[in-house]
Amino acid sequence: MSNQLNLISKLSEIRTSIFATMSKMANDYGAINLSQGFPDFDCSPELVELVNHFMKKGFNQYAPMPGTIELRKEISKKNLRDYGRLYDFEKEITITAGATQALYTAFSAIVNSDDEVIIFEPAYDSYIPAIIANGGIPIAIKLNANDFSIPWNEVERSITKKTKCIVINSPNNPTGAILNSEDIVQLEKIVKDTNIFLISDEVYEHIVFDNHKHFSFASSEELSKRAFVISSFGKTFHTTGWKIGYCCAPEYLMKEFRKLHQYIVFAVNTPIQLAVAEFLKDEENIYSLPKFYQAKRDLFSSLINNSRFILRTCDGTYFQLLDYSNISNKNDFEFSEYLTKEIGVAVIPLSPFYKNGSNNKIIRVCFAKKDEVLKIAAEKLVKI
């Protein structure tokens, strides 16, 4: 007789994340890891010193449940400066254990059984599990194949009486596409006079290239009144392992968010919050980011420009999509496995970003790496 009891899984079709799978494969075969989205270089020594400073000062116990006042005040200032939206730091901003926790909490706050949630594919892989775990139904709409823009006519056709929420990710992981002003206008028209909520995943808000502008939902009166706007200091300050993000939302939404937040994590790392609050006071620590990552994007692009890969447009994030249709007929997972095991470069296939997979011959690489690492990886890819 089995020792296992009968358990009905809430996520029976969900497997191990492709990021964990490919990173393990990279370690097993000693490949250069351009798969999982994290920098391989250090964060600012000043930021590390600030964390150490607050630890030594004794700030090592629980922070307030919504986050330290110091950090919430700085976020409020930043949003007003960048997007013209004054979020009340007491009632409308909550510090979270990374953006993924913020996303899950936002879904949990609004999604009930049989609610429909519109997402756009390729989509970051945490959305669908969070929707399903809360009893919702993910409605997947494919982004336009040529430029990964949003097909707004299809969005309008997909709205039903059950539509509870629309999820937008800009700059987009994995495509590198960004919203423009017309996208904001289209979405405003669609949700106006409806009871549809929005979750805006803006973790790469400060990694936008070629003098493009990031259009935050915070900057729109119509969108902000119904939106959870989520971002991440891990992406902004090269500290993904610190798992610190935040959510901004109008008070009525934040009340529901905090009801769940307090029982999921209660509070986030105290000395890191205080350090980030201090670090935010120097605006250069944020606004130097586009130039920094654009240089890496351009370096990597130039290094593989003469390869058989086709580079897709990258307007933001630190991810570059490569079309390998000129190279192989393998599906994207098989090709990613081949690159990792035989060529020595670990990448991410694009199909896991689709609910039902994809036949696109496209892979994603992360260029948030040291220049010397990008050069070695590019040398290997160019030889294919």
C-alpha positions, 0 to 999 in steps of 0.5 A, spaced: 500 500 500 502 506 498 504 511 503 501 517 499 495 520 500 490 522 495 492 529 493 488 533 488 493 538 485 491 545 484 497 546 478 496 539 475 499 541 469 504 545 471 511 543 471 518 545 473 520 552 471 524 552 464 528 557 468 530 552 473 531 547 468 535 550 463 540 553 469 541 546 471 543 544 465 548 549 464 551 547 471 551 540 469 554 541 462 559 547 464 555 552 459 555 559 459 549 561 462 545 566 458 538 563 460 536 565 467 535 573 467 540 575 472 546 579 472 553 576 473 556 582 475 556 585 482 551 591 485 553 597 487 558 597 493 555 603 496 548 599 496 552 593 500 555 598 505 548 601 506 545 594 507 551 593 512 550 600 515 543 599 517 544 592 520 550 594 524 545 600 527 540 594 529 535 595 524 534 587 524 527 586 526 520 586 522 519 592 518 512 594 518 507 590 514 507 595 508 514 596 508 518 601 511 516 609 511 523 611 508 522 606 502 515 608 501 516 615 501 522 615 496 517 610 491 512 615 492 517 621 490 519 617 484 512 615 481 511 623 482 517 625 478 517 619 473 509 619 472 506 625 475 502 620 480 502 621 487 501 615 491 500 615 498 505 612 501 501 610 507 495 607 504 497 606 496 504 603 496 506 596 499 513 593 499 514 586 497 518 580 497 520 581 489 515 582 484 513 575 483 510 575 490 507 582 488 504 579 482 501 573 486 498 577 491 495 582 486 492 576 482 489 573 489 486 580 491 481 580 485 481 573 482 475 569 484 472 562 481 471 562 474 473 569 473 477 570 466 484 574 466 487 576 459 494 575 458 498 576 452 503 571 449 509 570 450 508 571 457 512 571 463 511 564 466 508 566 473 502 569 470 498 562 468 499 558 475 497 564 479 491 565 475 489 558 476 491 557 483 486 562 485 480 559 481 481 563 475 481 562 467 487 565 463 485 567 456 491 567 452 492 572 446 498 572 442 502 578 440 503 580 433 508 575 430 512 581 427 513 586 432 510 583 438 505 588 439 498 588 442 492 586 437 487 590 440 481 588 436 482 581 438 482 584 445 476 587 444 473 581 441 475 577 447 472 581 453 466 577 456 462 578 462 467 574 466 473 578 464 476 580 471 483 583 469 487 584 463 495 583 465 500 587 461 508 587 461 512 592 459 517 592 457 516 585 456 519 579 458 521 575 454 520 579 447 523 586 449 517 590 446 514 596 449 508 599 449 507 606 446 502 612 447 497 609 442 497 602 446 495 606 452 489 610 448 487 603 446 487 600 453 483 606 456 478 606 451 477 598 452 476 598 460 473 605 460 466 604 463 467 597 465 469 593 472 475 590 469 482 591 473 489 591 471 495 588 473 501 592 470 508 588 470 513 594 470 519 591 473 524 593 467 521 600 467 528 603 467 531 599 462 528 602 455 533 603 449 534 608 444 531 614 447 524 611 448 519 612 453 516 607 458 509 608 459 507 606 466 499 605 468 501 610 473 501 616 468 494 614 466 488 617 470 483 611 467 488 606 468 491 607 474 484 607 478 484 600 476 491 598 476 496 594 481 503 597 478 508 592 480 516 593 479 522 590 482 529 593 485 532 587 483 532 588 476 533 596 477 539 595 482 542 588 479 540 585 486 535 579 484 537 575 490 535 580 495 528 579 492 525 586 494 519 589 489 513 593 490 506 594 488 502 601 487 495 601 487 489 606 489 487 605 496 481 600 495 485 595 491 491 596 496 486 594 502 485 588 499 492 587 497 495 588 504 490 583 507 493 577 503 500 580 503 500 580 511 499 572 511 503 571 505 510 574 507 508 579 512 514 584 512 520 584 507 527 585 509 528 591 514 536 593 512 535 592 505 529 596 505 532 602 509 538 601 504 534 602 498 531 608 500 537 611 501 540 609 495 534 612 491 536 619 493 541 619 488 537 619 481 543 617 477 543 610 481 536 609 476 537 614 470 544 611 468 541 604 467 538 605 460 545 607 457 548 601 461 544 596 458 543 599 451 551 598 451 551 591 453 545 590 448 549 593 442 555 589 444 552 583 444 548 584 437 554 587 434 558 580 436 553 576 433 551 580 427 555 576 422 552 569 425 546 565 422 541 568 427 536 573 426 536 578 431 529 581 433 528 588 435 529 589 443 527 596 445 527 594 453 529 589 458 536 585 458 533 580 453 535 579 446 530 574 442 534 570 436 531 567 430 534 560 428 530 558 423 536 559 418 540 554 422 535 548 424 529 545 424 529 542 431 524 545 436 526 550 440 527 546 446 531 541 442 535 547 439 536 550 446 538 543 449 543 542 443 546 549 444 547 548 452 550 541 451 554 541 444 556 549 443 556 551 451 551 556 451 545 556 455 539 559 453 531 559 454 526 556 448 520 561 447 515 556 447 514 555 455 512 562 455 505 560 451 500 556 454 499 551 449 507 551 446 509 555 440 512 553 433 516 559 433 524 558 432 526 563 437 530 563 443 531 568 448 538 570 451 540 574 457 545 580 456 546 582 463 552 579 463 560 581 463 562 584 457 568 578 457 562 573 458 558 576 452 564 576 447 566 568 449 558 566 448 558 570 442 564 567 439 561 560 440 554 562 437 557 565 431 561 558 429 554 555 428 
